[in-house]
Amino acid sequence: MLFVAFTCLLFSSSSGGAGAVKLIRCKDNERQALLNFKKEIVDHKGRLLSSWGSQEEDCCKWRGIRCSNTTGHVILLDLHGWDDYATGNSFSLSGKVSPSLLELNHLKYLDLSYNEFQSIPIPEFIGSLSKLQHLNLSNNLFVGRVPHQLGNLTNLHSLHLGFNFLTVENLEWLSDLRLLRHLDLSSIDLQKVDLLQSIDRLSFLSSLHLSECNLPGIISPSLHLINSSSIPLSIIDLSYNSFTNSSIYNWLFNFSSSLVDVDMSDNPLGGSIPDAFGNMMSLKSLRLSNCAFEGEIPKSFMNLSRIRSLDLYSNNLTGQLPELFQTLFASKNSLEILELSWNKFSGSLSNSDLTSFSSLRQLGIGNNKLNGPFPKRFGQSSTLEYLDLSGNELNGSLPDLASFPLLRYLYLSKNSLKVGPESIRKLSKLKTLDLSFNLLTLEFSSDWTPHFQLDYIALSNCKLGPHFPKWIRSQSNISFLDMSSAEISDTAPNWFWDFSPKLKYLNISYNQIQGMLPDLSHKFIKLDRIDLSSNRFKGLIPLLPHNMSSLTLSNNMFSGSITSLCTVVTKFLSFLDLSDNLLSGEVPDCWINGNNLVILDLANNNFSWKIPASFSFLHHLKLLNLRNNSLIGELPSSLKNCSSLRVIDVSENKLSGKLPAWIGTDLTLLAVLSFRRNDFHGSIPPSMCLLNLTQVLDLSQNKISGNIPQCFKKFYSLIQTKSSSTIISIGFSNDIGYFVGNQIYFQSGKYVPSALVQWKGKVSKYGTTLGLLKCIDLSSNKLVGQIPQELASLVGLRSLNLSRNNLTGHFIQNISQMKELEILDLSRNILSGAIPIGLGRLNSLSVLDLSSNKFSGKIPRSTQLDTFNASVYVGNDKLCGLPLPLCPEDGSTSFPPPNDHGKAEDTFVTTGFYVSVVLGFTIGFWGFIGPLLLRSSWKFAYFKLLDQIQDWIYVTIAVNTARVQRKFRG
């Protein structure tokens, strides 16, 4: 808009009078200057500068050039980059900005925004283009300091430097730009710069953009003394900073009478929304998203009669939805965008009147606490284009949405709605449909053909099956399709594999879809991510599109070789999961171009031969899972180049050789290391102690010999008593897609790795709780020597398994320090000596096995140890004490011998004593039985009491018997 207005101004100011039109050509020196500028520039797609110097001699007719109609001088140079969303192409320039531009002495407009002038500073000579009125260098990759020479451009009306990698020492030169109306310094660190003092001198400033400037949470008190009322500020963007208190409000509200557009989003402001926002009578746009606001929307918002866009997304705001609409009633004719998603608003849609908001185009109330049925009459809103009600508690049937004829985006996921074709059949302009995670059955007949053409379909966890939905075939413009967990148990039809050439995202995982995949390399040429996991596909993996970033085929029945995937291993691929199939043959040695691969999971297949040497080119690899195959040979030393690895699992193979020392020196980011059930031999290299981040170390069931290194005490993650997270997650690109306008965007995703860990005597698979496990398993090897006493310093360790080795020496004496320990298995070694008393102080200990050693002495007594049965200690012949036989020093319980004078001590039992006993019994018996015989109600109550006592005794005995049995079983 600014460019159009400025261009019109240039033409009007430079156009001739009413006389004859005179042909004006560009100046030769300026033409040559532009050609010299082009020499230093790289035009990546050959589009922006294609007309320069070709067949057209007149530079005034070149793309991006405007000349004065009267003088022929170049007055405008606009070479901004741009994205073509329809094709997915980007057009931009890079290289060097040549000083030949100084020949353009009459240049008034220079726009080089949205290019890639990477790692070069803003040229200082630009400050010599004294006639510049508009300078836009934003959204580039400029680095270094902002040149103070820009202060020489005293004719500037607009200056845009935002979203580069720039720094500033001071901004005193800003005060010289007295004509400045538009200023954008976004993403420049201004924490130590007195910016707002300089702004006070810009008396014409109307637009100020300071997003991501690291502005401090506390504003200087001197700021309040600035005479801000003299500045006609109408647009201000302070988003993504660190404002936390009311001081920024004191400055901001000085402009209440002039502000039209305010963006304070993504600041940790907290508290209630200030009433003063409601006093900005001219306000048209207010963005307060993600500011940690609480409470209800201020009543003063009733004054915002001109507001067009109100964004309160992602706060903790509360209140009833009907009352909120009443508060905003004054804006019924102006409000176009209302975003309230991710708050705590409650109430029913049935009581919310939207019919009055005649201009509303976008309504977002997703992820709140709305409940009740979807109103049968939601109101007549002929302007609504975007509706998000996802993540609430709406139920019942979705009514006919014909009252929204312009609706393009419909998000109703995570509710309990029932949807049929009659609900959406008249939405002919619909482009996005998200009904995922509803407790619904989509009751679409097999011959139903919708009137819309969707770009985005999300139907995850909806019951579409058992047959494959045929109406999908009519959607030839689909870019995003998610039908995962949809209860489809059918064969994928042939038409499905090429019904939409625009498809970029396909997810049909967690169904029971059958069949074989055809050659997809020329069908879905734009496909970026495909997830077919957890189905029943079989046969060979076919050729696939070469530009894919994510491929998930796990948990199917694919078989044979994977050499066809070599065409997929390109710079685009970041995620590859082929686990849990029937794949076989060698792992192909074709990973040279997979530098951006982050996740590689080939577990649970039948791969054989050696690990490919070309894995060394996977420099960004974070997870390598080759578990449960038939791989042989040594671990290739080339893996040391994969220094980003966080999880490596080669367990359950036939790998051999010594444990490589480079694992500790080169793979220092490892969190999970599992080599279990292989044929590794030799000693544990001391360099392995350098794995400070390792939480799971599993070297069990190998042929490892030698001593346990004393340096194991250096495992930093095992010294920490608390985990930072229950999940060990690995970030990668292009995980989840979402649709805006005509373009699918992919946000960074998180992959949660899994590992097989022996825990409490059972090998189990852990994923989302893997971050809680902190364990060392060296069992079933040939280790010798003593257990290092230094292991007691691993106070965060939860499981220690050293069983089935040849370890000697004594127990860990300071075991009481390991308070997090839940599992301790030292069985089947040659350990001796006494069991330390400190073992009984481990209140978390739930699994203990000390059997088949040479421990001696008395077993310590404690509440925790008393829960273990004799099997824990069996095979230690010199151990004694409960639950084993008592120790000799404890002896046996003795009773005093009979008294020789017993007869004399019974002399008080006389004949009168026996008479008294008989009389007492007789009177007591009939005193109790007599009333029961005479009063039936008493008799009934008595026997009922006896029944209750009998039941109580039975239940008590049964519960205690079961409890004892469980203890002995454990």
Secondary structure as UniProt FT lines:
FT   HELIX           2..14
FT   HELIX           28..39
FT   STRAND          41..43
FT   TURN            44..45
FT   TURN            50..53
FT   HELIX           59..61
FT   TURN            63..64
FT   STRAND          65..67
FT   TURN            69..71
FT   STRAND          74..78
FT   STRAND          82..84
FT   TURN            85..88
FT   STRAND          89..91
FT   STRAND          93..95
FT   HELIX           99..103
FT   TURN            105..106
FT   STRAND          109..111
FT   TURN            118..119
FT   HELIX           124..128
FT   TURN            130..131
FT   STRAND          134..136
FT   STRAND          143..145
FT   HELIX           148..152
FT   TURN            154..155
FT   STRAND          158..160
FT   STRAND          165..167
FT   HELIX           172..176
FT   TURN            178..179
FT   STRAND          182..184
FT   TURN            186..187
FT   TURN            191..192
FT   HELIX           195..199
FT   TURN            200..201
FT   TURN            203..204
FT   STRAND          207..209
FT   TURN            211..212
FT   HELIX           221..225
FT   HELIX           228..230
FT   STRAND          235..237
FT   HELIX           247..252
FT   HELIX           253..255
FT   TURN            256..258
FT   STRAND          261..263
FT   HELIX           275..279
FT   TURN            281..282
FT   STRAND          285..287
FT   TURN            289..290
FT   STRAND          294..295
FT   HELIX           299..303
FT   TURN            305..306
FT   STRAND          309..311
FT   STRAND          316..317
FT   HELIX           321..327
FT   HELIX           329..331
FT   TURN            332..334
FT   STRAND          337..339
FT   STRAND          346..348
FT   HELIX           349..351
FT   TURN            355..356
FT   TURN            358..359
FT   STRAND          362..364
FT   STRAND          369..373
FT   TURN            382..383
FT   STRAND          386..388
FT   STRAND          393..397
FT   TURN            402..403
FT   TURN            405..406
FT   STRAND          409..411
FT   STRAND          416..418
FT   HELIX           421..424
FT   TURN            425..426
FT   TURN            428..429
FT   STRAND          432..434
FT   TURN            446..447
FT   STRAND          456..458
FT   TURN            460..461
FT   HELIX           470..474
FT   TURN            476..477
FT   STRAND          480..482
FT   TURN            484..485
FT   HELIX           494..498
FT   TURN            501..502
FT   STRAND          505..507
FT   STRAND          514..516
FT   TURN            521..523
FT   TURN            525..526
FT   STRAND          529..531
FT   STRAND          536..539
FT   TURN            546..547
FT   STRAND          550..552
FT   STRAND          557..560
FT   HELIX           563..567
FT   TURN            571..572
FT   STRAND          575..577
FT   STRAND          582..586
FT   TURN            592..593
FT   TURN            595..596
FT   STRAND          599..601
FT   STRAND          606..609
FT   HELIX           613..617
FT   TURN            619..620
FT   STRAND          623..625
FT   STRAND          630..633
FT   HELIX           637..641
FT   TURN            643..644
FT   STRAND          647..649
FT   STRAND          654..658
FT   HELIX           662..666
FT   TURN            668..669
FT   STRAND          672..674
FT   STRAND          679..682
FT   HELIX           686..690
FT   TURN            692..693
FT   STRAND          696..698
FT   STRAND          703..706
FT   HELIX           710..714
FT   HELIX           716..719
FT   STRAND          730..740
FT   TURN            741..742
FT   STRAND          743..751
FT   STRAND          755..759
FT   TURN            760..761
FT   STRAND          762..766
FT   TURN            768..769
FT   HELIX           770..772
FT   STRAND          775..777
FT   STRAND          782..786
FT   HELIX           789..793
FT   TURN            795..796
FT   STRAND          799..801
FT   STRAND          806..808
FT   TURN            813..814
FT   HELIX           815..817
FT   TURN            819..820
FT   STRAND          823..825
FT   STRAND          832..833
FT   HELIX           837..841
FT   TURN            843..844
FT   STRAND          847..849
FT   STRAND          854..858
FT   TURN            863..864
FT   HELIX           865..867
FT   HELIX           870..872
FT   TURN            873..875
FT   STRAND          878..880
FT   TURN            882..883
FT   HELIX           888..890
FT   TURN            900..901
FT   HELIX           902..905
FT   TURN            906..908
FT   HELIX           911..934
FT   HELIX           936..969
//
